[in-house]
């Protein structure tokens, strides 16, 4: 479904991504793990069109997208829930969800039906429907960010640090929701510092270090890898 080939990204003189290559097949959960500054978010941002690669190619369902704008990429079926949630704080939960469907050409009734589906998936959001998003807890804002991304009906959902700053019991809730979303047919690319949880959830993983992919394997093999366990799993 997604193929990233030898992508290089620069921020001024900083070489943020160095010949990064990865693939995501339809139906998978694939995770990117690594320390802060390893290039995980830059990889996600280059796929979503927020950062333009200096070189390399990115294709989605066989079609090149690395020169496409961010809104065009959303319309193609790729959506992102960004690091830090980035909800619109002054707008209500309901209004945030409606904005998630901005790129779709569909009826108001279809959007309303999808919002009700989001409320079914995230019951807490239904309870907070008319509240400004800025008044929600961190966990509730994370749920809203994921639900808003799903409102575009993506085939590929990219999640950037969904558990960041959340209490342990909420982390478990978020990961359960991610699994449920995947079981409903949405392919997921997951960026996550909680490497242990991410690898237990994902099918495969890529390890990034200073902008380069240094290791790629099945999640079970990465969980058993001594170097990975020592560097990222706290062993």
LINKADA-V849069 format. One record per residue. RES is the residue in one small letter. PSI is psi as a letter, one per 20 degrees, with the letter a starting at -180 (999 if undefined). Layout:
RES&PSI, RES&PSI
//
This chain:
x&g, x&p, x&p, x&p, x&o, x&l, x&p, x&p, x&p, x&q, x&n, x&c, x&i, x&p, x&n, x&h, x&p, x&o, x&l, x&p, x&p, x&r, x&q, x&p, x&q, x&p, x&i, x&r, x&o, x&p, x&q, x&p, x&q, x&r, x&r, x&p, x&j, x&i, x&j, x&g, x&h, x&h, x&g, x&g, x&h, x&h, x&h, x&i, x&j, x&h, x&p, x&p, x&q, x&h, x&r, x&r, x&q, x&p, x&q, x&o, x&k, x&i, x&p, x&p, x&i, x&i, x&j, x&q, x&r, x&g, x&h, x&h, x&h, x&g, x&h, x&i, x&j, x&p, x&q, x&p, x&o, x&r, x&p, x&j, x&g, x&k, x&r, x&o, x&h, x&i, x&q, x&r, x&g, x&g, x&h, x&g, x&g, x&h, x&h, x&h, x&j, x&h, x&i, x&q, x&n, x&r, x&r, x&h, x&h, x&g, x&g, x&g, x&h, x&h, x&g, x&h, x&h, x&h, x&h, x&g, x&h, x&m, x&h, x&h, x&h, x&g, x&h, x&j, x&g, x&j, x&q, x&p, x&h, x&i, x&i, x&q, x&r, x&g, x&h, x&h, x&h, x&g, x&g, x&g, x&g, x&g, x&g, x&g, x&h, x&h, x&i, x&j, x&l, x&q, x&h, x&p, x&p, x&p, x&p, x&o, x&l, x&h, x&j, x&p, x&j, x&q, x&q, x&g, x&h, x&h, x&g, x&g, x&g, x&g, x&h, x&g, x&g, x&g, x&g, x&g, x&g, x&g, x&h, x&j, x&j, x&p, x&q, x&p, x&o, x&p, x&p, x&p, x&h, x&m, x&h, x&g, x&g, x&g, x&h, x&h, x&h, x&r, x&g, x&r, x&q, x&p, x&p, x&q, x&p, x&l, x&j, x&q, x&o, x&i, x&q, x&p, x&r, x&q, x&h, x&h, x&h, x&h, x&h, x&i, x&p, x&g, x&g, x&g, x&g, x&g, x&h, x&i, x&j, x&j, x&999
//
